[in-house]
């Protein structure tokens, strides 16, 4: 018969062993990141700046390489660099000797990751870098290692204890590798003045891609906009609200400019016996919030959240050209 014994026993109010373990892991890895930050404030800072300048001034791409866990981190760093405007890709250290060296040109910069700096498989890349005068940046914890001595620039990461209780499994070390990679990518991004619009070119898919589209990509236009002129009776405005199904109606003047908006909330706040007989001018919220069609969707979401509203008018040259509803954004995966 299956045992009914609980998976874990603990005294009332105590922290589970798994949580204690997780906290130790996070604290140990945080210590590594703090040590890295302290090193950057010291002598490592000048070296880091040289590495960033080398990459920025390169005519080619950044070739990020590594083996084992360092290889996984190298893949991530290459992806982050590429997505933030610095052309980069990953070359597997071992595969380089089997034809992948052909991916590397003399205009490129090699960024090699190895915690020990003594991986035998790295020798092929080191020799290739020297033979064709391709600059190499080593990211290692040992500047005096074979890799460190061969590199043009050495970003020496502070030695830190792994989160593994045996100090063996790469944990803190890989966290520090990916952190320095992120730091390089963001320094290049900021130095280049890389904008959100440029970012959108590399991220057309998923929620991030949706956030980087524009208001005009999500707004309803033409006959879909619930709109009535000033002076309209509330009975007609309510019919328009119901017909368009957006829970609001935009009030415009003769020039087509938005002068007010009436929402379901306004109807509840102004509920009275003669509500349907008065004009919209008495009920509408004047000077409604609007956004331009050229605004990024991410900024539009911020406006909706900050003002705690579900609809936004879209105006151009003060005239209403569209309307955006939160439900449409949810369906599109933006909100």
C-alpha positions in Angstrom: 0.0 0.0 0.0 1.2 3.5 -0.7 2.7 5.3 2.3 0.6 8.0 3.8 3.7 9.6 5.4 3.9 13.3 4.5 6.7 14.3 2.1 8.2 16.6 4.7 7.9 16.9 8.4 8.4 20.2 10.2 7.5 21.7 13.5 4.6 24.2 13.6 5.7 27.6 12.4 9.2 26.5 11.2 10.6 27.3 7.8 10.7 24.2 5.5 14.1 22.9 4.7 13.6 23.6 1.0 13.0 27.3 1.7 16.1 27.5 3.9 18.0 26.0 1.1 16.6 28.4 -1.4 17.4 31.4 0.8 21.0 30.1 1.2 21.3 29.8 -2.5 20.0 33.3 -3.2 22.2 34.8 -0.5 25.3 33.1 -1.8 24.6 34.2 -5.4 23.8 37.7 -4.2 27.2 37.8 -2.5 28.8 37.0 -5.9 26.9 39.8 -7.6 27.8 42.3 -4.8 31.5 41.3 -5.1 31.3 41.9 -8.9 29.8 45.3 -8.4 32.5 46.2 -5.9 35.2 45.1 -8.3 33.7 47.3 -11.1 33.9 50.2 -8.7 37.6 49.4 -8.4 40.3 48.4 -10.9 38.0 46.2 -12.9 36.0 49.2 -14.0 38.7 50.5 -16.3 39.1 47.1 -17.9 35.3 46.8 -18.3 35.2 50.2 -20.1 38.0 49.1 -22.5 36.0 46.0 -23.3 32.9 48.0 -24.1 34.9 50.4 -26.2 36.5 47.5 -28.1 33.1 46.0 -29.0 31.5 49.4 -29.8 34.3 50.2 -32.3 34.4 46.8 -33.9 33.3 46.7 -37.6 32.0 43.1 -37.2 30.1 41.2 -34.6 30.7 39.8 -31.1 31.4 36.1 -31.2 30.5 34.8 -27.7 31.9 31.4 -26.9 32.1 28.9 -24.0 31.8 25.3 -23.0 29.6 23.5 -20.5 27.7 25.9 -18.2 29.8 28.8 -19.5 28.6 27.9 -22.9 25.0 28.2 -21.8 25.7 31.6 -20.4 27.5 32.6 -23.6 24.4 31.7 -25.6 22.3 34.0 -23.4 24.8 36.8 -23.6 24.9 36.6 -27.4 21.1 36.7 -27.5 21.0 39.7 -25.2 23.6 41.6 -27.2 21.9 40.9 -30.5 18.4 41.9 -29.2 19.8 45.2 -27.9 21.5 46.3 -31.1 24.9 44.8 -30.9 25.3 42.1 -33.7 26.4 38.9 -31.9 26.1 35.2 -32.1 27.3 32.1 -30.2 30.0 29.7 -31.4 30.4 26.5 -29.4 34.0 26.2 -28.2 34.4 22.6 -29.2 32.6 22.9 -32.5 34.9 25.7 -33.5 37.6 23.2 -34.4 35.2 21.3 -36.7 34.4 24.1 -39.2 32.7 26.7 -37.1 35.8 28.9 -37.1 34.6 29.9 -40.6 31.9 31.9 -38.8 34.5 34.3 -37.4 36.0 37.1 -39.4 38.9 39.5 -38.8 36.4 42.3 -38.2 34.8 40.5 -35.2 35.6 40.5 -31.5 35.7 37.2 -29.6 34.3 37.1 -26.0 35.4 33.9 -24.4 33.8 32.6 -21.1 35.7 30.2 -18.9 35.6 30.3 -15.1 38.9 28.5 -14.8 40.4 29.8 -18.0 42.0 26.4 -18.5 39.7 24.5 -20.8 41.8 22.6 -23.4 39.0 23.0 -26.0 39.5 26.8 -25.9 43.0 26.4 -27.4 41.8 26.3 -31.0 39.9 29.6 -30.7 42.9 31.2 -28.9 45.2 30.2 -31.7 42.8 31.3 -34.4 42.4 34.7 -32.6 46.2 35.1 -32.5 46.8 34.0 -36.1 44.3 36.5 -37.6 44.7 39.2 -35.0 41.1 39.0 -33.9 40.7 40.8 -30.6 39.7 38.5 -27.7 38.0 39.4 -24.4 38.4 36.8 -21.7 35.7 36.5 -19.0 37.3 34.4 -16.3 38.1 34.2 -12.6 41.8 33.7 -13.3 43.6 36.4 -15.2 46.9 34.3 -15.1 45.3 31.3 -16.7 46.1 30.2 -20.3 43.0 32.0 -21.6 43.7 35.2 -19.6 47.3 35.4 -20.8 46.2 35.0 -24.4 43.4 37.5 -24.3 43.7 41.2 -25.3 41.4 42.2 -22.4 40.7 40.2 -19.3 37.5 40.8 -17.3 38.6 39.0 -14.2 35.5 38.0 -12.1 36.0 37.9 -8.3 36.3 34.5 -6.9 33.1 33.6 -5.1 31.8 30.4 -3.4 29.3 28.4 -5.4 25.8 28.0 -3.9 26.3 24.3 -4.2 27.1 23.0 -0.6 30.1 21.2 -2.1 31.3 24.3 -3.9 31.2 22.4 -7.1 28.1 22.9 -9.3 28.4 26.2 -11.3 25.8 28.5 -9.7 27.2 31.7 -8.3 29.9 31.7 -11.1 27.4 31.4 -13.9 25.2 34.1 -12.3 28.2 36.4 -12.3 29.0 35.5 -15.9 25.6 36.4 -17.2 25.5 39.5 -15.0 28.7 40.9 -16.6 27.2 40.0 -20.0 24.1 42.0 -19.2 26.2 44.9 -18.0 28.1 45.0 -21.2 25.0 44.8 -23.3 23.3 47.6 -21.5 26.4 49.8 -21.5 26.5 49.4 -25.3 22.8 50.0 -25.6 22.9 53.2 -23.5 26.1 54.4 -25.2 24.5 54.0 -28.6 21.2 55.7 -27.6 19.3 52.6 -28.6 15.6 53.4 -28.5 12.4 51.5 -27.8 11.5 51.8 -31.4 14.8 50.2 -32.5 14.2 47.5 -29.9 10.8 46.8 -31.6 12.5 45.9 -34.8 14.2 42.9 -33.1 11.1 41.8 -31.1 8.0 41.7 -33.3 6.6 38.6 -31.7 5.1 37.7 -28.3 3.9 40.1 -25.6 7.0 42.1 -25.8 6.4 42.6 -29.6 2.8 43.6 -28.9 3.9 46.1 -26.3 6.2 47.7 -28.9 3.5 48.3 -31.4 1.7 51.6 -31.6 -1.7 52.8 -30.5 -2.8 53.0 -34.1 -2.3 49.2 -34.3 -5.0 48.6 -31.7 -7.4 51.5 -32.0 -10.9 51.2 -33.4 -11.7 53.6 -36.1 -14.5 55.0 -38.3 -18.0 53.7 -37.6 -16.7 51.7 -34.6 -16.1 54.8 -32.6 -19.1 55.7 -30.3 -19.5 59.4 -30.9 -22.2 62.0 -30.6 -22.2 65.8 -31.0 -22.6 68.4 -28.3 -26.3 69.0 -27.4 -27.3 65.4 -28.0 -30.0 64.1 -25.7 -28.8 61.5 -23.3 -31.3 58.9 -24.6 -29.6 59.0 -28.0 -26.2 58.9 -26.3 -27.2 55.7 -24.3 -28.3 54.1 -27.6 -25.0 54.9 -29.2 -23.1 53.5 -26.2 -25.1 50.2 -26.3 -24.7 49.9 -30.1 -20.9 50.2 -30.0 -20.4 48.1 -26.9 -17.4 50.0 -25.5 -19.1 51.3 -22.4 -18.6 54.9 -23.4 -19.5 57.6 -25.9 -17.2 60.4 -27.1 -18.7 63.9 -27.3 -17.3 66.1 -30.1 -17.8 69.7 -31.2 -18.6 70.9 -34.8 -14.9 70.6 -35.7 -14.8 66.9 -34.6 -12.7 67.7 -31.5 -13.3 65.7 -28.4 -14.8 67.9 -25.7 -16.1 65.2 -23.4 -16.7 61.5 -22.7 -19.6 59.7 -21.0 -18.9 56.3 -19.5 -21.0 53.6 -17.7 -19.6 55.1 -14.5 -20.9 58.5 -15.4 -24.4 57.1 -15.9 -24.4 55.5 -12.5 -23.1 58.7 -10.8 -25.7 60.8 -12.5 -28.7 58.4 -12.2 -31.9 60.4 -11.8 -35.5 60.4 -13.2 -34.8 62.9 -16.0 -31.4 61.5 -17.0 -32.5 60.5 -20.5 -34.0 63.9 -21.2 -31.0 66.1 -20.4 -28.2 66.8 -22.9 -24.9 65.1 -22.9 -23.3 68.5 -22.0 -24.6 68.1 -18.4 -23.4 64.6 -17.9 -20.1 64.3 -19.8 -16.6 64.4 -18.2 -15.0 67.4 -19.9 -11.4 67.4 -21.3 -11.2 63.6 -21.6 -7.7 62.0 -21.6 -6.5 61.1 -25.1 -3.4 59.8 -26.7 -1.8 60.1 -30.2 -1.9 57.2 -32.6 1.9 57.2 -32.7 2.3 56.4 -28.9 3.8 53.1 -28.0 1.4 50.5 -26.7 3.5 50.1 -23.6 3.1 53.8 -22.8 -0.6 53.5 -23.5 -0.9 50.7 -21.0 0.8 52.9 -18.4 -1.7 55.7 -19.0 -4.7 53.3 -18.6 -3.2 51.8 -15.4 -2.2 55.1 -13.9 -5.6 56.7 -14.5 -7.5 53.5 -13.7 -9.6 53.7 -16.8 -10.6 51.1 -19.5 -10.9 53.3 -22.6 -8.8 56.0 -24.2 -9.6 58.4 -27.0 -7.1 58.7 -29.8 -6.7 62.1 -31.3 -4.6 63.7 -34.0 -4.6 67.5 -34.5 -7.2 67.6 -31.7 -9.6 65.5 -33.7 -10.9 62.1 -32.7 -9.4 59.4 -35.0 -9.9 56.3 -32.9 -10.6 54.7 -29.5 -8.8 52.0 -27.6 -10.5 49.6 -25.1 -8.7 47.5 -22.5 -10.5 44.4 -23.6 -9.0 44.7 -27.1 -5.6 45.0 -25.6 -6.2 41.9 -23.5 -7.2 39.9 -26.5 -4.1 41.1 -28.4 -1.9 40.0 -25.4 -0.7 43.5 -24.7 -2.3 44.1 -21.3 
